[in-house]
Amino acid sequence: MRFTGAHILSIDQFARPDIDRLFAVADDLRPYADRLRTTRILQGAILSSMFFEPSTRTRISFGSAFNLLGGEVRETTGIKASSLAKGESLQDTARVLSGYSDLIVMRHPQAGSVAEFAEASRVPVINAGDGDNEHPSQAFLDLYTIKQEMAGRGQGIDGLRIALIGDLRFGRAVHSLCKLLALYNGISYHLVSPPGLEAPEAIVAGLHQRGHHVALHHELEAGIRNVDILYVTRTQEERFPTQVEANRYRGLFRLNQDIYTQHCQPNTVIMHPLPRDSRSAAQELDADLDENPNLAIFRQTDNGVVVRMAMFALVLQVAEQVHDHAQPVTWYTAKRMP
């Protein structure tokens, strides 16, 4: 695809060379994400951050990425804080905000809503999650993390064995990651979910169509053996018709250090798009894994900033000019803890 000026709405827009390009730019921008250098390449540019669902990591990560490139961020959080609460259409909101912005990042609880918004926007729009549909930037940072983790083990992405665990029906991060991995060769998917929360048939059919191996599991222990990556997700309670129905699934699949030791290979990487549900009745990813060196969840969140910086740099066509506006950092002297 041509990144310049493009909306980023779905993994379906991308081919493997596009991902290679995105990751190459992310690698190039790493010193800026790590506060070793600074750039003002987007000075004067405005990002409108429109989050109509709760978010911590995604919202702040996008904002930080834009700030680190020198741009400014304007935020709206929650439908009640916007004119949508007064009955304004998504199309009218898009026409107005695109007059104030150079780029818009949007999250909305309804599937397809960001694409509808983008049709009326005069500036690029990035999908930060639309209902139970997709979350493209999460898939990019997840795959970037997988690439780094596997490289440390002398492996690549082709031939990857991954277990995707939990709410695969409503988990939009899982949907996008499945599509993205399908661009590679010989992926083995272990889809591990409680009955009723299986991945959508269209997702599974698409993986089969591309020639990948797909195994469906309803038992955690059977699904996590002989894989390279465990990708755990929480139950998406907000997508269920009632809280009572959501509670039926809470805490069914709980990964802890004991289960990991018994059933996983010793170097299996543990990932999670976060937030993980740390309430005692849930804990799909137990805190006793926090000392496990294969737990990559916070390396994932760090990677979110640099990958989103790369998305901005490519969409706004400044990737080749960043170093021309670079300066060494003098104020940031503290060393980050590992």
N, C-alpha and C positions, 0 to 999 in steps of 0.2 A: 504494500500500500504506500501511498504518498503521505507522509506524516504532516507536511506543512499545511496548516490551516484546517486539518481534518478533525471531525468529531471522533472520539474514541468511545464507542458504545458497546461493542461486543467482541469477543475473541474471534468470531467468525470473519472479521475484517482482515485478519493477519495471516501471513505465511511465515514459514521458518526463517527466511532471510530478514524479515522485519524484526523478529525477535533478536536475531544476532546483532542487528543494527542498534536496537534499543539497549541491549546489554553492553555493547561496546561503548556507547555514549555514557552509560551508567558507570562503567569502569573508569572512564576518563574524568568523570565528575567526582569521583570518590574523595580527592583531597578537599573539595569544597564542602561536601557533606560531613567530612571529619574535622572541619574547622581549621585545616592547615593553610588554606588559601581562601580568599574572598573575591567575589566578583559582583559587579553592578550591571551586568549585561541586560537585565530586565528593569533597570531603573525607569520609573515612569509608567510601567505596565501595571494594570490592575486585574487581580483575580477576584471574581465573585464566588464565594464558597457558600453554596445553598444546600444545607443539610436538614431535610425534613423528617429525618429519623435520628434517634440518638446515635452518637458516634464520639469516640475519643481518638483512637489511633489514626483512623483514616482522615478525619477532618484536620487534626493538628499536623499530621504528616504532610498532607497536601499544602497546608499553609506554610509550614516550615520550609518545604522544598521551594516554594515560590519566593519566600523571603530570602533564602540563601542564594538565589539568583538575582537578588536586588529588587524584586517586585513588591507590590503592596497588596494586602488581602483585606477584602470586605466580607463579613460573615452574616448570614442569617441562619439561625438554628430553630427548628420547630415550625410546623405549619401555623400555629397560633401567633407566631411573631411575624408572619408574612401576610400579604394581601390575599393569599389563597384562602385565608380564613374568612375574608369578606366576599368570597365568591369569584374572585378573579381567576380566569382560565390560565392553564400552563402556557398557552400560546401568547397571551397578552403579557404575562410575566417575562417570558423569553424576549419578546420584542423590547420591553422596557430595559431589562437588565443588560442586554447585549449592547445597548446604547451607552451604558455606564462602564463596560468592562472590555478587557482584551481577551479574556478566556473565562469560562464558567465551569466549575466542578459542582455536580449535583448528585444528591442522594434522595431517593423518594420511596415510600413504602409500596407503590404499585408497579408491578412488572410492566415494562414498556413505556413508563412515564418519561424517562429521560430521553428516549428516542423521540417521543412526541414533542417534548420541550425543544430538542435540538432542531427539529424541522422549522421552527419559527425563529431560531436564534441567528443573529448575524455574525457571531463569533464562535470559535470552536467550543464544544461542550464535551466534558469527560464524565463518563458514567462512574459514580462512586458507589453504586449499588442501587438496583431498582427491584424492590420486592424480593421474591424468591427466584428472580431470573438470573442476573449475572453481576459480577464484580471484577471487571477486567484488570484494574490496577493491582488488586490483591493477588490475582493469578500471576501477574508479571513478577511481583516481588517474591511470591512463593517459588516460582520457577528459578528466579535468580538465586534464591537461597539454596534450592536443591542443587543447582549447578555448582555453587561454591562448596557445599558440603560434600558432594560426590567427588569433586576435583581433589579435595583433601584426602580422599581414599583411593585416588588414582583411577576414578571412573568418570564416565560422562553420563549424559541423560539417556541416550539410546540404550535400550535394554533394561531400563529402570524397572524395579519391582516396588510398587507402592500400595499400601493399604490405606484406604480412605474410610474413616470410622465415624459413625454417629448418625446425625440427621442429614442424610444424603438427599432427601426429598426436598426440603426447603433451603438447604445450605447453598446459597448462591456462589460462595467462594469455591466450593467443591465443583459446581457446574462449570465455572470458568476454568478452573485448573484442569479438569478432565479434558475439556476441549483443547486447551493449550498443549498439554502433554501429547495429545493425539497427533500433533504435527511432527512428532519424533518417531523413531522406529522401534518396534518390538517392545512396547511398554506392556507390563503385566499389572493389571488393576485388580486389587482385592477390595471389593465394595462390601463393607462390613456395616450392617445396620440392623436395628430391630425390625421385625415385621411391621409393615405399614410406613416405614420411613426409607424405603429403598430409593435409589436414584431414579429420576424420571426415565421412562422407556426410551424417549428420544435421545437422551444422553448415552445410554447403554448401546442403543442401535448404532449411533454414530461411531462409537469406539469399535464395535464389531466390523462396521463397514470399512474402517481404516486398517483392519487386519490385526488389531491388538487383542491380547488375551484378557478376558474378563471373567472373574470368578465372584459369585455372589455368596455372602456368608451372613448368617444370623447369629453366630456365636463369635465372641471377641477372640477367644484363644485360638480358634482354628484360622481366623482371618489374618492374624498378625505374624504367623510363622513365615520364615524364609522371604522376608522383604527387606528392602533397603531403607524405605521411608515409612514412618507411621504419621499420617495426617489426621489428626483428631479434631472433631468439631463438636460444638455444644448443640443441645436441642434448641431450635429456633422458636422459642415459646411464643414470640410475637406473631408468628405466622399461623398458629393454630386457631380454629374457630372459638375454642373456649380454653380457659386455664385448666379446667378439669381434664380435658383431653391431653393437653401438654404434660400434665403431671404424671400421666401414665408412663411416660418415657424417661422421666428424670432419674438419673443415676443408674440406668440399666447397663451402660457400657462405661466402666470406670477403669482407667489405666493407672496403675501405680507401679512402684519399683519392683514389688514382688512378682506381679504378673509379667512385667517386662523381663525380669531376670529368668523366669521360668520358660517363657515362650518365644522370646525374640533373640536374634543374633546379637552378640555383644556390642556391635558398632552400629546398630540400627538407629537412624536419626529420628527424633521426635519433633513434629511440627504441629502448629495450631494457629489458625488465623486470628485468634483472640477476639473478644475477651473470653477467657475460660471461666466457667461458672464455679466459683470457689465455695458456694454454699454447701453445707454438710450433706444435704440430700442429693446433690448433683455430683460435683467434683469429677467431671469426665476426664480430667487430667490432674492427678493428685499432686499436692505440693511436695511430697516426698521424692518427686523426680527432679526437683530444682537443683540438686547437687550432681545430677547425672550430666556428664560432659556432652552427651549426645542430644540433650535438650536444646533445640535450636530456636525456640519461640522468640527469644529476645534478639537474637541475630536476625530473625525475620523482620521484627519491627524496625531495627536499625536500617535494614535494606530498603524498607518502604520509602524512606526519605530520598535516597540516591536514585532509586528507580523512578520515582515521581518527578525528581529534578530532570531526569533524562526525557521523560514524556513531555514536560514543558519545553525543554530546549529544542526538541524535534518539532513539536507542533508549532512553536513560534519561530522556528528557523534561526536559532542562535547557537546551535551546537558547535559549529565550526569557529565561532567567534569568542567563546567564553574566555579562553586563555589570553586574548588580546586585552581584556578588561580585568585581569587578575592582579591581586596584590597579596603579599604575604600577610598573615594574621599576626598582629602584635599583642592584642588584648587577651587572647586565649592561650594561657600558659599552663593551665592545669592539665594533667594527664588523666584521661578517662580510665576508670577501672575496667578490667576485662569482663 
